[in-house]
Every structure is written in structure tokens, then in C-alpha cells.
Amino acid sequence: MDERYLRALRNKLVKHQQWLARDPSMKGRCADLSFHNLSRLGLNRINLSGAKLSGANLSAARLAGAELSNTDLFAADLSKADLTGASLIAADLRGARVEGATLTGANLRGADLRQGMMLGADERKPAGNADGSTTFIGSKMARAILVEARMAQCDFSGCDLEGADFSNGDLSGAVLIGANLVGAVMERAALDGVLLCGARLDEGLRQRLERRGIDVDGTGLISPAGRLADAISAHQLWVERSGGTGVRLEMQRIDLRGYNFANQLLAGSVMRFCGLRGADFSGAKLVMADLSYCDLREADFTSADLSGCNLRGSNLAGAKLWRAKLRPVDLAGDGSRLWPTNLAEASLTGADLRDTSLARAILHGADLTRIRATVDTLRGADLSFATAVEPLYV
């Protein structure tokens, strides 16, 4: 950002503070920063209540403790922003992209997180989701207050929502695939059509949801259209011919529980947000595949090659990864560019990792509670961001 732009931006922010303070000089004015670029700016504890930021780019902005109540953030981009402890009471976040953001302890009481599409004009394009969806995928939202929030169809896949309060909120059709909901409160929340595939629930919440008739272990996903075997064959041809012929396997939100992928060539395939509980991947080649935010509980990966695989945010509780390969992929061929296996934010609770090495794998925020392991499983692994490391040596 050039100095002139930053100076004009600062002037608008100052006038907004004067407007909030009801400055008797009448020089204050409510800030209209629609479509503006505020990415990566340090705005901690700033008061932007009532400001207009529709379509604005706030990606990676530092907004910890910021006051954003009643703020218009329609179709804004807040991805990877730090909103720790921020107040977003009654804020308009329809169509916003808030993926990978930090909202620990944030207050979104009465906020609007429903779908909302904004059409750009000329060069003024909204920074949020072009399809009008509101997404918080992979965000850290522990202890967030979402009381009375309107969250219908909102995507919270892979979010850390431990201890979050959804009381009296509308979660109709909301997506909570692979989310951490341990200790979450959902009293009197509307849950019609909510997707909880692979979500982590404490026993108390599980029982309360089941008493309300919520299928907490069902996927709620769609069945695969056509013959999946034909799609896999086309993908194998795509791999063997380096993309010259065939078609890459790409699926999202498909119900594939218990499917047999044993010994299949699935390198580079994409199966994100899928229900794969109990699926058989034994001996499968999954090099550089994308299985992020999937329900992989009790899946069998015995002797599978998961080198460079993306398993971010997936629930692998009870999965069998005996003799599985989780090595990085050498993209350059000389060891100068290694692509690691990504297990960030994944739940590996009780997984069988015998004769498997987690060295060099990304384990940021991974849950390794009571994994079944040998003394070599964790040797050389960086466990500084992993949680509940209590391996059961076998």
C-alpha cells in the first residue's frame, strides 16, 4: 500500500472515531470502507462499530479486541485475520470468507452468518465468497459466543469450536464436518439438516443431540452419482498418462462410508469433506491426495502410501495406519523442496500408528490422545503444537 492510500485510510478511521464520539465540531463521519484493502493492517482494539466494510479485504488483518458490533462486513474477506476477543455483536457477515481466522473468545451474538451474494461493478469486486456462501473453514473459535446468531448454511468445517455457545441460534443446514464441538452449548438451537459428519463431541452433547433426533454419526451427505469405479479408472489413467488423458477424481461432500479403495491408485485425487468412516484404503497409493476435513474414523490405511497427503482437519479417530507411509514428497528430486504430509488440526485419537513414522509430518494442533504407537512412531516429530500426546506403546 502506498503512503497516500494509507493516509486517506487513516483519515477515514479518525473521522469515524469522531463520529462515534459525537464530536460537537460535526467533523466526524461514519466510515465507508467498502471494497477497500485493509489486509495485514494492525487494527487491534480499534472501534469500527457501525462502519461499512462490505466487500472489503481484511485478510490477515490484526483485529484482536476490535469493536465491530453492527458493522457491515457483507461479502468481506477476513481469512486468517486475528479477531481474538473481538466483538461482532449483530454484525452482518453474509457471504464473508472467514477461513483460517482466529476468533477465540469472540462475541458474535445475534450476528448474521447466512448466505449473501454481492455483485461487483467495474473493478469493485467483493473480496468474500463469489458464490455467496459464508465460510469459517478451519477457524479457531474456542469459547466463541454465537448466541442467537443466524447461521443457516454456514460452513464451520474443521473449526475449533470447543466451548462455543450456540444457544438460541439458527444452525439449520449448517456444515460442521470435522469440527471440534467438545463442551459446546446448543440449547434451543435450530438444528434442522445440520451436518455433523466426523465432528468431535463430548458424551453429554452427543446424548442431548440424540434425544432431539439428530443423527450425529450420519453423514447427511449425498450419495455418489454414477459408477465410482469408472471414475477411479479414469483417475488412474489420468495419473499414468500425467494428465494427458483420463479425468482427475474430484469429489466433495460425498457419502463413501465403508467404501473399498484397497490397493487403488489414488495419487493426486481430491475427496474433501467426504464421509469415509470405515473405508478401506489398505495398500492404496494416496500420494499428494487431498482428504482434508473428511470423516475417516475407523478407516483402514494399512500399508497405504500417504506421502504428501493433505489430511488437515480430518477425524482419524480409531483409524488403522499400521505400516502407512507418511513421508514428505521430494518435488525437486534433489531434496531441496519437500512437500510434507499434512495432519494439522487432525484428530488421531486412538489411531493405530504401529510401524509408522510421523517424523517431518505437519502436526500443528493434531490430537494424538492414546494413539497406538511404537517407540519409532514419534521419533523426530515436532510435537510442539500437538495436543494430548499420550501414546500407548505396543
Beta strands, then each sheet from edge to edge (+ up, - down):
strand 1: 250-252
strand 2: 270-272
strand 3: 329-330
strand 4: 338-339
strand 5: 372-373
strand 6: 392-393
sheet 1: 1+ 2+
sheet 2: 3+ 4-
sheet 3: 5+ 6+
end
